[in-house]
Amino acid sequence: MPDVKHFDPDAALEQVMRLFWERGADVTGIADVVQATGLSRSSLYATFGGKERLQAAALGRYLEQRSRPVFDALAADRRGLPAIASFFEQLVAARCTGEHARWGCLVTNTHTGTGRGLPEVRQVLDAHHAELRAAMRAALTVAAGLGQVRPGLDADAAAETLALLAYGVNLRSRAGADPGDLLAGVRAVLDGFTRTVAEISTEER
């Protein structure tokens, strides 16, 4: 039987993360993990603990390697609303095409699963939401500075709306939604934030 010292825990966690992401943690048992990784139960338990800790570790890896770089890029982007539009265009493309098409988002999927109440899992879910929301708010702040958004827009509420929209895109894409419909919904929300020609004319008088 494999021993803890005879495998790469990082590579094993990557396999587990992909397994939970594609199939869902609720329907994936330790036997499935053993089969996918080729490791023994004893090696898995000794390295990661039980399934609950394994799920939290996989979720943390997803946040660190897949979500956080995207959030950081959005927060650093100085284009304002076009940066947010680009974020959603890339999100829809990633969710509907390519290697992970129709897998959804591991974090969003976890929000709907039975493991969402586990303390270690909840901690990652909360961190993900806080970072997503902060990135959206940073982009909205830039947009406000560039005069792209309508006067009086509540940046905190708008950032929360955009975070919720991202979750919706993740869920609907996993259910097979048409990419064009998803993007149309995104554009409708962003149009509601955008300063109109009439508002610009009024301010210039």
C-alpha positions as a printed Julia matrix, in Angstrom:
205×3 Matrix{Float64}:
   0.0    0.0     0.0
   1.23   3.55   -0.7
   2.82   5.35    2.2
   2.47   9.04    3.05
   6.15   9.55    2.29
   5.84   7.98   -1.14
   3.49  10.44   -2.86
   3.22  14.15   -3.52
   0.47  15.6    -1.29
   0.19  18.68   -3.52
  -0.43  16.61   -6.64
  -2.9   14.42   -4.76
  -4.82  17.48   -3.54
  -5.0   18.78   -7.1
  -6.63  15.52   -8.17
  -9.09  15.67   -5.29
  -9.95  19.28   -6.07
 -10.73  18.42   -9.68
 -12.77  15.42   -8.59
 -14.91  17.45   -6.18
 -15.21  20.26   -8.73
 -16.45  18.07  -11.57
 -18.62  15.6    -9.66
 -19.51  17.43   -6.46
 -18.2   16.66   -2.99
 -21.56  15.39   -1.75
 -21.67  12.51   -4.22
 -17.95  11.75   -4.1
 -16.93   9.27   -1.42
 -13.53   8.37   -0.08
 -13.63   5.23   -2.24
 -13.87   7.49   -5.3
 -10.93   9.55   -4.06
  -8.89   6.4    -3.47
  -9.64   5.23   -7.0
  -8.84   8.59   -8.6
  -5.57   9.16   -6.74
  -4.38   5.58   -6.43
  -3.67   6.21   -2.74
  -4.75   4.17    0.24
  -7.29   5.39    2.77
  -4.61   5.38    5.44
  -2.39   7.68    3.38
  -5.26  10.08    2.7
  -6.38  10.19    6.32
  -2.85  10.54    7.66
  -2.1   13.45    5.33
  -5.39  15.32    5.07
  -7.65  13.94    7.8
 -11.22  12.84    7.06
 -13.36  13.84    4.12
 -14.44  17.12    5.75
 -10.88  18.36    6.11
 -10.06  17.06    2.64
 -12.95  19.07    1.21
 -11.81  22.2     3.01
  -8.25  21.73    1.76
  -9.43  21.23   -1.83
 -11.63  24.31   -1.58
  -8.75  26.35   -0.18
  -6.56  25.26   -3.08
  -9.23  26.32   -5.54
  -9.46  29.76   -3.95
  -5.7   30.19   -3.86
  -4.9   29.0    -7.37
  -8.0   29.75   -9.44
 -10.1   32.47   -7.82
  -7.63  34.77   -6.08
  -5.42  35.51   -9.14
  -8.53  36.58  -11.07
  -9.74  38.77   -8.21
  -6.31  40.38   -7.86
  -6.19  41.12  -11.59
  -9.63  42.75  -11.49
  -8.76  44.86   -8.45
  -5.57  46.08  -10.17
  -7.27  46.84  -13.49
  -7.65  50.6   -14.05
 -10.31  50.49  -16.79
 -13.36  50.62  -14.53
 -16.56  49.17  -16.01
 -14.77  47.61  -19.02
 -12.66  45.64  -16.53
 -15.8   44.28  -14.9
 -17.31  43.45  -18.28
 -14.11  41.63  -19.22
 -14.19  39.7   -15.94
 -17.65  38.37  -16.76
 -16.8   37.65  -20.4
 -13.87  35.53  -19.26
 -16.02  33.88  -16.59
 -18.7   32.87  -19.1
 -16.07  31.58  -21.53
 -14.38  29.52  -18.81
 -17.67  28.08  -17.57
 -19.15  27.23  -20.97
 -16.14  26.17  -23.07
 -12.83  24.39  -22.69
 -11.6   21.7   -20.32
 -13.84  22.64  -17.4
 -16.98  23.46  -19.37
 -20.19  22.99  -17.35
 -18.3   22.18  -14.15
 -19.41  25.47  -12.64
 -17.31  26.92   -9.83
 -16.17  24.71   -6.95
 -16.87  27.47   -4.44
 -20.35  28.22   -5.8
 -21.14  24.52   -6.0
 -20.1   24.14   -2.37
 -22.56  26.86   -1.32
 -25.35  24.49   -2.39
 -23.86  21.34   -0.84
 -24.18  19.76    2.58
 -20.59  20.65    3.49
 -21.23  24.4     3.43
 -21.87  24.49    7.19
 -18.58  22.91    8.19
 -16.43  25.53    9.98
 -13.33  25.0     7.82
 -15.4   25.06    4.64
 -17.4   28.09    5.75
 -14.17  29.97    6.39
 -13.08  29.48    2.77
 -16.53  30.37    1.41
 -16.56  33.6     3.42
 -13.02  34.48    2.34
 -13.92  33.89   -1.3
 -16.98  36.13   -1.07
 -15.09  38.89    0.71
 -12.31  38.89   -1.89
 -14.73  38.76   -4.84
 -16.76  41.62   -3.4
 -13.64  43.68   -2.65
 -12.37  43.23   -6.21
 -15.7   44.35   -7.63
 -15.74  47.37   -5.33
 -12.21  48.32   -6.35
 -13.21  48.25  -10.01
 -16.34  50.27   -9.28
 -14.29  52.85   -7.42
 -12.1   53.26  -10.49
 -15.22  53.5   -12.64
 -16.59  56.25  -10.41
 -13.33  58.15  -10.65
 -13.51  57.94  -14.44
 -17.08  59.2   -14.47
 -18.46  55.94  -15.86
 -21.16  55.2   -13.29
 -24.34  57.08  -12.49
 -24.24  59.63   -9.65
 -25.05  58.32   -6.21
 -24.34  54.68   -7.03
 -23.84  52.75   -3.77
 -20.49  51.05   -4.42
 -20.94  48.51   -1.63
 -24.4   47.46   -2.78
 -23.3   47.38   -6.41
 -20.28  45.22   -5.53
 -22.55  42.81   -3.67
 -24.87  42.7    -6.69
 -21.98  41.85   -9.0
 -20.73  39.14   -6.64
 -24.21  37.59   -6.61
 -24.29  37.87  -10.41
 -21.04  35.89  -10.62
 -22.56  33.13   -8.49
 -25.6   33.11  -10.76
 -23.45  32.76  -13.86
 -21.6   29.85  -12.25
 -24.81  28.02  -11.35
 -26.62  28.63  -14.63
 -23.6   27.66  -16.71
 -23.37  24.34  -14.87
 -27.04  23.78  -15.71
 -26.32  24.29  -19.41
 -27.36  27.93  -19.9
 -26.59  29.57  -23.23
 -23.46  31.81  -23.06
 -25.24  34.55  -24.98
 -28.07  34.64  -22.46
 -25.59  34.86  -19.59
 -23.74  37.75  -21.19
 -26.99  39.55  -21.97
 -27.89  39.38  -18.29
 -24.49  40.76  -17.33
 -24.83  43.64  -19.78
 -28.26  44.51  -18.41
 -26.86  44.81  -14.89
 -23.87  46.9   -15.98
 -26.15  49.15  -18.05
 -28.02  49.9   -14.83
 -24.79  51.19  -13.29
 -23.69  53.27  -16.26
 -24.09  57.02  -16.36
 -26.49  58.07  -19.1
 -26.02  60.76  -21.72
 -28.74  62.82  -20.0
 -26.89  62.65  -16.68
 -23.65  63.74  -18.33
 -25.41  66.65  -20.06
 -27.01  67.76  -16.8
 -23.67  67.8   -14.99
 -22.04  69.8   -17.8
 -24.62  72.62  -17.62
